[in-house]
Amino acid sequence: MTVAAGRRRASLSVIVALVVPILAACAGPSIDSSECDVALIVTMETLQARLTEDGTLRHGRAYERADGEFFVSAEFLPADKDDDFDGDILTWFTEDPTGADFFSVDEHALDRSDWGAADFGVSENGAVTSRGCVLIVRGEPPDDECEEGREDLC
């Protein structure tokens, strides 16, 4: 191998070593959607009742942490948008998804509902998972929110 060919090969290796991690980072974290459940109807009704903007919540998903506390995320569909619109994801926190005490975790939930702010943000353990479970269905019309075998939650 010539010196020039060796330099080209070394240069190519350096470029690959620098570019591959950047491309992998752009792909974002993978979400295990099996960790989320369809949010209870009563939960979604409670959250919907305190929205401050005209629209609906859809694709509600709940993630239960090991400590028995819950993150609930849903897509907000403004009233003036079509069903295929990618709405913002709103996330709340609660100790009881059938109760009436929720806290807004992200700025969208805080801006579009009158639930008070949680004392933590979306980086809290479980919030990203909850949001990710909504992200994978965001912008899709709600044909059947019930997952097979989980009809009792719908």
Secondary structure, DSSP 8 states (H G I E B T S, - for coil): --HHHHHHHHHHHHHHHHHHHHHHHHT-----GGG-EE--HHHHHHHHHTBSSSEEEEEEEEEE-TTS-EEEEEEEEETTS-TT---EEEEEEES-TTSS--EE-SHHHHHHB---B-SS-TTSTTHHHHHHHHHTTTTS--S----TT-GGG-
